[in-house]
Amino acid sequence: MGCSSAGLSHALEAFHDGRLPEAAAELRALEGAIASNDEGERARYALYRGLVELGLGNARVAEHWLARARRADARDPHCFDARDHGALLSAWRSLGHLPGEAGTSG
């Protein structure tokens, strides 16, 4: 894993603790560094960035990141564990999309 793995872990901890503004700040700070990580780590970043943005009410930004996570999931059905896959599908539905829809950013 790349240099942002520790930062991603901290951001995910903040997300799971319900500290969404903190998680968002940490994820946004990692955006440039995540590009050097492997595809799985980038997909996980996209998923949680989308979930955090959705939780903060930023639907347009959330859709962008969740569409990236959906594309990664479509390329590799084992990209996410069951919990993360369920979160992705749930978030996508909460944006008003059916599971097969690409969305405006996808």
Buried (B, 14 or more C-beta within 10 A) or exposed (E): EBEBBEBBEBBBEBBEEEBBEBBBBBBEEBEEBBEEBEEBBBBBBBBBBBBBBBBBEBBEBBBBBBBBBBBBBEEEEEBBEEEBBEBBBEBBEEBEBEEEBEBEBB
